[in-house]
Amino acid sequence: MSVLIQKPVTVVTTTNKKFMGILTGFEPGSLSLSLSDAKDEEGKIMPKLFLNGSIVAQVWASEKPFDLKKLAERLERIFPKLVRLYEDVGIIVVMDKIRVNQDGILEGLGPAAERAKRVYEEFVKELQASK
């Protein structure tokens, strides 16, 4: 679920109601969700919607999520045995000092960080070209 944070999702409840919105949070224990800019099937807009996990039947992404695993594999080719993927939090760590997420380089300086940035930019460019 954490890879869907700040992404558009569709939620179907156990009563077969459907809501679309941006997933802004979830509680792992109960799977309760919060959506912003939510819209129901009739088009009613709700700036903030909280759904109890006991009524959530399905959740799916409305757009394809960023493939951090493929980016990590690409970085691994450049930095062999120096790349760790933390999918649960959406972070790739290179050489224990460069942090990368779906938005780019979060932390790190120097030539290795510049190389990781170029790999990231090339990866994103290829993703956009394939759409």
C-alpha positions as CSV (number, residue, x, y, z in Angstrom):
1,M,0.0,0.0,0.0
2,S,2.8,2.4,0.8
3,V,3.8,2.5,-2.9
4,L,0.3,4.0,-3.6
5,I,0.6,6.9,-1.3
6,Q,0.0,10.2,-3.1
7,K,-1.2,8.2,-6.1
8,P,-4.7,8.1,-7.7
9,V,-6.6,5.0,-6.5
10,T,-10.0,3.4,-6.8
11,V,-11.6,1.9,-3.7
12,V,-14.6,-0.5,-3.7
13,T,-16.4,-1.1,-0.4
14,T,-18.1,-4.2,0.8
15,T,-21.4,-2.4,0.0
16,N,-20.2,-2.1,-3.6
17,K,-19.7,1.7,-3.5
18,K,-16.8,3.0,-5.5
19,F,-14.6,6.0,-4.7
20,M,-11.8,7.5,-6.6
21,G,-9.2,9.8,-5.1
22,I,-5.6,10.4,-4.0
23,L,-4.5,7.9,-1.3
24,T,-3.1,10.2,1.4
25,G,-2.7,7.6,4.2
26,F,-3.5,4.2,5.5
27,E,-3.3,2.3,8.8
28,P,-1.6,-1.0,8.3
29,G,-3.3,-2.8,11.1
30,S,-6.9,-2.1,10.1
31,L,-6.3,-1.1,6.4
32,S,-8.3,2.1,7.0
33,L,-7.7,4.6,4.3
34,S,-7.8,8.3,3.7
35,L,-8.4,9.8,0.3
36,S,-8.1,13.4,-0.8
37,D,-10.1,14.9,-3.6
38,A,-12.3,11.9,-3.6
39,K,-15.2,11.4,-5.9
40,D,-18.0,8.8,-5.7
41,E,-19.9,7.1,-8.5
42,E,-22.5,10.0,-8.7
43,G,-19.7,12.6,-9.1
44,K,-20.0,14.0,-5.6
45,I,-16.6,15.5,-4.6
46,M,-15.3,15.1,-1.1
47,P,-12.1,17.1,-0.2
48,K,-11.2,14.4,2.4
49,L,-12.6,10.9,2.8
50,F,-11.8,8.4,5.5
51,L,-12.8,4.7,5.0
52,N,-12.8,2.2,7.8
53,G,-10.7,-0.8,6.8
54,S,-13.6,-3.2,7.7
55,I,-15.6,-1.9,4.7
56,V,-12.8,-1.8,2.1
57,A,-13.1,-4.7,-0.3
58,Q,-10.7,-3.7,-3.1
59,V,-8.1,-1.0,-3.8
60,W,-6.3,-0.5,-7.1
61,A,-4.0,2.0,-8.6
62,S,-5.6,4.2,-11.3
63,E,-2.2,4.6,-13.0
64,K,0.7,2.3,-13.3
65,P,3.1,2.8,-10.3
66,F,6.7,3.8,-10.8
67,D,8.8,0.6,-11.1
68,L,11.5,1.1,-8.4
69,K,12.6,-2.5,-8.9
70,K,13.5,-2.0,-12.5
71,L,15.3,1.2,-11.6
72,A,17.2,-0.6,-8.9
73,E,18.2,-3.3,-11.4
74,R,19.4,-0.6,-13.8
75,L,21.5,1.1,-11.0
76,E,22.9,-2.4,-10.0
77,R,24.4,-2.7,-13.5
78,I,26.4,0.5,-12.9
79,F,27.0,0.0,-9.2
80,P,27.3,-3.8,-8.8
81,K,26.6,-5.2,-5.3
82,L,26.2,-1.6,-4.0
83,V,22.4,-1.1,-4.5
84,R,19.7,-1.9,-1.9
85,L,16.0,-1.6,-2.7
86,Y,13.6,-0.8,0.2
87,E,10.3,-1.3,-1.6
88,D,8.2,-0.9,1.5
89,V,9.3,2.8,1.8
90,G,10.0,3.4,-1.9
91,I,13.7,4.1,-1.6
92,I,16.8,2.8,-3.3
93,V,20.1,3.2,-1.5
94,V,23.3,3.2,-3.6
95,M,26.7,2.9,-1.9
96,D,25.1,3.5,1.5
97,K,25.1,7.2,0.8
98,I,22.9,8.0,-2.2
99,R,19.2,7.8,-1.8
100,V,16.8,7.6,-4.8
101,N,13.1,7.5,-5.0
102,Q,10.5,7.8,-7.8
103,D,11.1,11.6,-7.8
104,G,14.9,11.4,-8.2
105,I,18.0,11.8,-6.0
106,L,17.0,12.6,-2.5
107,E,20.4,12.6,-0.9
108,G,24.0,12.3,-2.1
109,L,26.7,14.4,-3.7
110,G,29.7,13.8,-5.9
111,P,30.5,11.9,-9.1
112,A,28.6,8.7,-8.0
113,A,25.5,10.7,-7.2
114,E,25.7,12.5,-10.6
115,R,26.0,9.1,-12.3
116,A,23.0,7.8,-10.4
117,K,21.1,10.9,-11.4
118,R,21.9,10.3,-15.1
119,V,20.7,6.7,-14.8
120,Y,17.5,7.9,-13.1
121,E,16.8,10.6,-15.8
122,E,17.5,8.1,-18.6
123,F,15.1,5.6,-17.0
124,V,12.3,8.2,-16.6
125,K,12.8,9.4,-20.2
126,E,12.4,5.8,-21.5
127,L,9.2,5.4,-19.4
128,Q,7.7,8.6,-20.8
129,A,8.6,7.5,-24.4
130,S,6.9,4.2,-23.9
131,K,3.6,5.8,-22.8
